[in-house]
Amino acid sequence: MNPFTYQNDELFAEQVALSEIAETYGTPTFVYSCAAITEAYQRFSDAFATHKHQICYAVKANSNLGVLTLLNSLGAGFDIVSGGELTRVLKAGANPGSVVFSGVGKLDWEITQSLEAGIGCFNIESDSELTQVNRLAAASNTRAPISIRVNPDVDAKTHPYISTGLKENKFGVSVSEALKMYARAKAMKHIDILGIDCHIGSQITELGPFLEALERILELVDLLERQDIKLQHIDLGGGIGVQYQNEETIDIGEYSAAILQSLGHRTHQLLFEPGRYIVANAGLLLSRVIHKKTNEGKNFAIIDAAMNDLIRPTLYQSWQAVSSIKQPTGKTEQLDLVGPVCETGDTLAKDRALEIDQNDLVAIHSAGAYGFVMSSNYNSRNKAAEIMVNGATAHCIRERESIQDQMRLEYKFTP
């Protein structure tokens, strides 16, 4: 669904005018749609209704407590990559048993925190991590539930920064290494083997890489079974791409049908870790035009959002749709949308046909994932507000930061 539509000649989020949000909360501001998040989550879950499964939302995509509490109310589990994210999901009311902990560099305190909370599973990414988790579980007089993340060496055909399933990537272990690790884990007194994990990348728009990876994982599952290592779940990660521009994306029904067909007679619980798929197109970044200028025929609209608010265009050279809050009449001009940050790379959109003037509002779409979570205070800019729209009501789920908030943990130094 598209929660952002023109009504009465201006852009709305569900039933709330974005101009009203700007007037109340200022700009730049991230705006999320409750209905769109709910619909995307339900669509994914319904696709696997015939098989035991758990959707563990990837918290790194958008970690706002308002988003997490909404997903928790829908029945989501959570995929975390830090102790901070664990603290967030527990505060959001999550059942610790529905939490899986991924990531290549878990710290001792994070593992101990997770053991004490009773999380569902650690996704182990190296042999030394397996030793580390066993040691800390022994110190806590408990047993750690684990799966091993296998790197199937599959090309996800996505941006190299978000590809995770090739042998040159830092994530997971090879099939041969995984076999050795499962044998070691079986002999460890403080380890419970629950499953196997695989995640090959993000923003994947072809079904082939998923099926190729699954084929290799299932071969390993069957081999382990023959070695009397019986797994309870198969974690297939996330990575399903969304439409930013005109990408041909994967149909979730076709995805589920292909996965279940490949699974065959196996009855393992399926775990999934979608993040972008659930929240990306449920959000936008609302901003205001400060100035317009022309340099030797090049037209610029300088807005109050910048690369510190939304770094994806700078970091990944990503394309995100931009629209005026006013209903367009067709009198457009080619513009680069740039921010106030003192970097040439502070360009959020290039060569767009837009109909905007000074002080107008603009929306940068598909900003619900990897937007606010990747923002910074570069140039001592305050982080944006976040708003959740539910029907005709806008809820503030994060206040705009102040410069006092930024400096709260800093101290002057007198030599």
C-alpha positions in Angstrom: 0.0 0.0 0.0 1.0 3.6 -0.5 0.1 5.6 2.7 1.2 8.9 1.1 -1.3 10.3 -1.4 -2.6 13.6 -2.6 -5.8 14.8 -1.1 -7.3 18.2 -1.5 -4.3 19.3 -3.6 -1.7 18.4 -1.0 0.2 15.3 0.2 -1.2 13.4 3.2 0.1 10.6 5.4 -2.9 8.4 5.8 -5.5 11.0 6.9 -3.1 13.7 8.1 -1.8 16.5 6.0 1.9 16.7 5.9 1.7 20.5 6.1 0.0 20.1 9.5 2.8 17.9 10.7 5.4 20.4 9.6 3.5 23.3 11.2 3.3 21.4 14.5 6.6 19.6 14.7 8.9 21.5 12.3 11.3 20.1 9.8 13.2 18.0 9.0 10.9 15.3 10.4 10.6 11.6 9.7 6.9 10.5 9.2 5.8 6.9 9.4 2.5 5.2 8.6 1.2 2.7 11.2 -1.1 1.2 8.5 1.7 0.6 6.1 4.0 -1.0 8.7 1.1 -3.2 9.8 0.2 -4.2 6.2 3.8 -5.1 5.2 4.3 -7.2 8.4 1.0 -9.0 7.9 1.6 -9.7 4.2 4.9 -11.4 5.0 3.5 -13.4 7.9 0.4 -14.5 5.9 2.6 -15.7 3.1 4.0 -18.4 5.5 0.7 -19.1 7.3 0.8 -22.8 6.4 4.2 -23.4 8.0 5.5 -22.8 11.5 7.5 -19.6 11.3 8.7 -16.5 13.3 9.3 -13.1 11.8 12.2 -11.5 13.7 12.1 -7.8 12.6 15.6 -6.5 11.9 15.9 -3.7 14.5 18.8 -2.0 12.7 16.4 -0.9 9.9 14.5 1.4 12.3 14.9 1.1 16.0 12.4 3.8 17.3 10.5 2.5 20.3 7.2 3.5 18.7 8.0 1.3 15.7 9.2 -1.6 17.9 6.1 -1.5 20.2 3.8 -1.5 17.1 5.6 -4.6 15.7 5.6 -6.3 19.1 1.8 -5.8 19.2 1.6 -7.5 15.8 3.4 -10.6 17.1 6.9 -9.9 15.7 10.1 -11.3 17.2 13.3 -9.3 16.8 16.7 -9.6 15.2 19.3 -7.6 17.1 22.9 -6.8 16.5 23.9 -5.0 19.8 23.1 -4.8 23.5 21.6 -1.4 22.9 19.1 -3.0 20.5 18.3 -5.7 23.1 17.5 -3.0 25.7 15.2 -1.3 23.2 13.2 -4.4 22.3 12.8 -5.4 25.9 11.6 -1.9 26.7 9.1 -2.3 23.9 7.7 -5.3 25.7 9.2 -8.1 23.5 9.3 -11.7 24.7 13.1 -12.3 25.1 12.5 -15.8 23.7 11.6 -14.2 20.3 14.9 -12.4 20.0 17.8 -13.6 17.9 21.2 -11.9 18.2 23.2 -11.5 15.0 26.5 -9.8 14.3 30.2 -10.6 14.0 31.6 -8.8 17.0 29.4 -9.4 20.1 31.0 -8.1 23.3 31.2 -10.0 26.6 28.7 -7.7 28.3 26.3 -8.0 25.4 26.3 -11.8 25.5 26.0 -11.9 29.3 23.1 -9.4 29.1 21.4 -11.6 26.5 21.9 -14.8 28.5 20.4 -13.1 31.6 17.4 -11.9 29.6 16.9 -15.4 28.1 17.0 -14.6 24.4 15.9 -17.2 21.9 19.1 -17.7 20.0 22.6 -16.4 19.3 23.6 -16.5 15.6 27.3 -17.5 15.9 29.6 -16.1 13.2 33.0 -17.5 14.1 34.7 -20.3 15.9 36.1 -18.0 18.5 32.7 -16.6 19.1 31.4 -20.1 19.8 34.2 -20.4 22.4 33.3 -17.0 23.9 29.6 -17.8 24.2 30.2 -21.1 25.8 32.6 -19.5 28.3 30.2 -16.8 29.3 27.3 -19.3 29.5 29.4 -21.4 31.9 30.2 -18.3 34.0 26.4 -17.6 34.1 25.7 -21.2 35.0 23.3 -21.5 32.0 23.2 -22.9 28.5 23.3 -20.7 25.4 20.9 -21.4 22.5 22.8 -21.1 19.3 22.6 -21.4 15.5 25.6 -21.0 13.2 25.6 -18.4 10.5 26.7 -20.1 7.3 28.1 -18.0 4.4 27.0 -19.9 1.3 29.2 -17.9 -1.1 26.2 -16.7 -3.2 26.2 -13.4 -5.1 23.1 -11.5 -4.0 23.5 -9.1 -7.0 23.1 -6.0 -4.8 25.2 -3.1 -3.8 28.6 -4.3 -2.6 28.2 -2.5 0.8 25.1 -4.5 1.6 26.2 -7.9 0.2 26.8 -10.3 3.0 26.8 -13.8 1.5 30.1 -14.0 -0.5 33.3 -15.5 0.9 35.0 -12.1 0.8 32.4 -10.7 3.1 33.0 -10.6 6.9 29.8 -12.4 7.8 29.3 -16.1 8.7 31.5 -19.1 8.1 32.0 -21.5 5.2 30.1 -24.8 5.0 33.2 -26.8 5.8 33.9 -24.6 8.8 30.3 -24.8 10.0 30.5 -28.6 10.0 33.5 -28.5 12.4 31.8 -25.9 14.6 28.6 -27.9 14.9 30.7 -30.9 16.0 32.5 -28.7 18.6 29.2 -27.2 19.8 27.7 -30.6 20.3 30.4 -31.4 22.8 30.2 -28.2 24.7 28.4 -28.4 28.1 26.9 -24.9 28.0 25.7 -24.8 24.4 22.3 -25.9 23.0 22.2 -26.2 19.2 18.9 -24.9 17.9 19.3 -24.1 14.2 21.2 -22.7 11.3 21.3 -19.2 10.0 21.9 -17.6 6.6 21.7 -14.0 5.4 23.1 -13.1 2.0 22.5 -9.4 1.8 20.0 -6.6 1.5 17.8 -5.0 -1.2 17.8 -8.2 -3.3 15.3 -8.0 -6.2 15.8 -11.5 -7.7 14.5 -14.8 -6.3 17.4 -16.9 -7.6 20.1 -15.9 -5.0 17.7 -16.9 -2.2 17.0 -20.3 -3.6 20.6 -21.0 -4.4 21.6 -20.1 -0.8 18.7 -22.2 0.6 19.8 -25.2 -1.5 23.2 -25.1 0.0 21.8 -24.7 3.5 19.4 -27.6 3.2 22.3 -29.9 2.0 24.1 -29.0 5.2 21.0 -29.5 7.3 20.6 -33.0 5.9 24.3 -33.8 6.4 24.1 -32.6 10.1 21.0 -34.8 10.5 23.0 -37.8 9.4 25.6 -36.9 12.0 22.9 -36.9 14.7 22.8 -33.1 15.0 19.1 -32.3 14.7 18.1 -28.7 14.1 14.8 -27.1 15.2 14.9 -24.1 13.0 16.3 -22.7 9.7 16.8 -18.9 9.8 16.8 -17.5 6.2 17.6 -13.9 7.2 16.0 -11.0 5.3 17.1 -9.0 2.3 13.9 -8.8 0.1 14.2 -5.6 -1.8 11.7 -2.8 -2.0 10.8 -0.4 -4.8 12.7 2.9 -4.5 12.5 3.8 -8.2 11.3 1.3 -10.8 12.8 -1.9 -9.5 11.1 -5.2 -10.3 10.7 -6.5 -6.8 10.1 -10.0 -5.5 6.4 -11.0 -5.0 6.2 -12.3 -1.4 3.7 -15.0 -2.4 6.2 -16.3 -5.1 9.0 -16.1 -2.5 7.1 -18.1 0.1 5.9 -20.7 -2.5 9.5 -21.2 -3.7 10.9 -21.5 -0.2 8.3 -24.0 0.9 8.7 -26.1 -2.2 12.5 -26.2 -1.7 11.9 -27.1 2.0 10.0 -30.2 0.9 9.2 -32.7 3.7 11.2 -30.8 6.3 9.3 -29.5 9.3 11.8 -27.1 10.7 10.5 -23.8 12.0 11.4 -21.0 9.6 12.8 -17.8 10.9 13.0 -14.6 8.8 14.7 -11.3 9.6 13.1 -8.6 7.4 13.7 -5.0 8.2 13.7 -2.8 5.1 10.8 -4.8 3.6 8.5 -3.8 6.6 9.4 -0.2 7.2 11.2 1.4 4.2 8.1 2.5 2.2 6.1 3.2 5.3 8.2 6.3 6.0 9.3 9.6 4.4 11.5 12.6 5.4 9.7 15.8 5.4 11.8 18.9 4.7 11.4 22.6 3.7 13.1 24.6 0.9 15.4 27.2 2.4 16.7 28.8 -0.8 16.9 28.2 -4.6 19.9 29.2 -6.6 21.5 28.7 -10.0 25.2 28.2 -10.8 26.0 28.5 -14.5 22.7 26.9 -15.5 22.7 24.3 -12.7 19.6 24.7 -10.5 19.6 23.9 -6.8 17.0 23.7 -4.1 18.7 23.9 -0.7 16.5 22.2 1.9 16.8 21.9 5.7 17.3 18.2 5.6 20.9 17.0 4.9 23.2 14.0 4.6 23.4 13.8 8.4 19.6 13.1 8.4 19.6 10.8 5.4 23.0 9.4 4.4 21.9 6.7 2.0 22.2 8.9 -1.2 25.7 9.9 -0.2 26.8 6.5 1.2 25.2 4.1 -1.3 24.5 6.5 -4.2 20.9 5.5 -3.7 17.9 7.0 -5.5 14.8 8.0 -3.5 11.7 9.6 -4.9 11.0 13.3 -4.1 7.7 15.1 -4.3 6.3 18.5 -3.5 3.7 18.6 -0.7 1.6 20.8 -3.0 -0.2 18.9 -5.8 1.9 19.5 -8.9 0.5 21.4 -11.9 3.1 20.3 -14.4 5.3 23.4 -14.4 8.5 21.7 -13.3 12.2 22.5 -13.5 15.3 20.3 -13.2 16.8 20.6 -9.7 19.4 19.1 -7.5 18.1 18.8 -3.9 20.9 19.6 -1.5 21.4 20.2 2.2 23.2 22.8 4.3 26.0 20.5 5.4 29.5 21.7 4.4 30.2 18.8 2.0 29.8 18.5 -1.8 28.4 15.0 -1.1 25.5 16.6 0.7 23.1 15.9 -2.2 19.9 14.1 -1.5 18.6 13.9 -5.1 20.1 14.9 -8.5 18.4 16.2 -11.6 14.8 15.9 -10.5 11.8 17.5 -12.2 10.2 19.3 -9.4 7.7 22.2 -8.9 8.9 23.9 -5.7 9.6 27.4 -4.5 11.4 28.8 -1.5 9.7 27.8 1.8 7.8 25.0 0.1 7.7 21.5 1.7 9.1 18.5 0.0 9.0 14.8 0.9 11.8 12.3 0.4 10.1 8.9 0.1 11.1 5.4 1.2 12.9 6.8 4.3 11.4 4.5 6.9 14.5 2.2 6.8 18.1 3.2 7.3 17.0 6.9 7.7 16.9 8.2 11.2 18.9 5.2 12.5 21.9 6.2 10.4 21.6 9.9 11.2 24.3 11.9 13.0 25.1 15.2 14.5 27.6 16.2 11.8 28.0 20.0 11.7 26.4 20.0 15.2 23.0 19.5 13.6 20.2 18.3 15.8 18.6 15.0 14.9 15.1 15.1 13.5 11.8 14.4 15.1 9.9 11.2 14.3 6.1 11.0 13.9 3.9 8.0 13.7 0.6 8.6 11.9 -2.3 6.3 12.7 -5.4 7.2 10.7 -6.3 10.8 11.4 -3.9 11.2 14.3 -0.2 12.1 14.4 1.8 10.8 17.4 5.3 12.2 18.2 7.5 9.1 18.9 10.7 11.1 19.2 11.1 14.7 20.0 13.5 16.9 18.0 16.9 17.0 19.5 18.3 20.2 20.9 21.9 21.4 21.0 21.7 21.0 24.8 20.9 17.4 24.2 23.9 17.0 22.0 26.3 18.6 24.5 24.9 16.9 27.6 27.7 14.3 27.9 30.5 16.7 26.9 32.8 18.8 29.2 34.9 21.9 28.6 38.7 21.5 29.0 41.0 24.1 30.5 44.7 23.3 29.9 
